Amino acid sequence: MRNNNVNAEQPSATQAVDRALAILPLLARRGPSGTTEVARELGIHKSTASRLLAALEKHRLVERTGTRGKYRLGFGLVRLAGATAAQLDIAAESKPVCARLAAELSGTVSVSVLEGSHATVVMQEPPTDRNWIGLRSPLYATAGGKVLLAGFGADALQEALDRPRTRFTEHTLVDRAALLADLDEVRERGWAATHGELEADLNAVAVGLHGASGQLAGTLSVSGRSGALDPAGFPSAARALTHAAAAITARLRELVGP
């Protein structure tokens, strides 16, 4: 009986999501619309339309116009679109710089951005059989992730450290005090490194990548097997990454203009 109930609820939940999302292009096409108009367009009851609009309003995807209870697209969509555009800009503008850097360092260069509690790769050079684009990695076990963690405010860092950590290898920093000490070093020297912490034979170095307005927008990193990228070479790799990150930021500022 319990399984039947679960199966019966799933289509209803999916249908609710579909209907809620259908409201967004409807408002884009019609402009400000009332609950009755939305219900009529979607072929649903007015009370259902009201609940869906309330859910979208909670997340600022729609907002009231103040005119007879009409709704229009909300500022939350602008925020989401802006974040997406910024990530696309970073990926596109970093590509030629990263291609040169990958050749210089003989390693895999990638750009990552913060996505929830993970770092997500949005650009990789050179393309290889192992495609990292879209890969989500835990912040504490990657060089780029540590750069992002080091830039967190006190509350965000506390929340991140309260999450459980998986020991991927014997070198993974799962101890809170050890991770905090490592993040202090990242802030002091301006770059982060991992030595076999996510994969036993994979090392990486990363620096922050700043957007056109100066905010930390992502990370730039180089990774390689321990035989090619060893701890002795971390500082020189960090210097090359820092110069490349500055070049990418300059390209992003050109997009914005004077």
ABEGO torsion letter per residue (X at the ends): XAAAAAAAAAAAAAAAAAAAAAAAAAAAAAEBBBAAAAAAAAGBBAAAAAAAAAAAAAAGABBBAGBGGBBBBBAAAAAAAAAAAAAAAAAAAAAAAAAAAAAAAGBBBBBBBBBEABBBBABBOBBBABBABGBBBBAAABAAAAAAAAABBAAAAAAAAABBBBBABAABBABAAAAAAAAAAAAAAGBBBBBGAABAABBBBBBBBBBAAGBBAEBBBBBBBAAABBAAAAAAAAAAAAAAAAAAAAAAAAAAEX
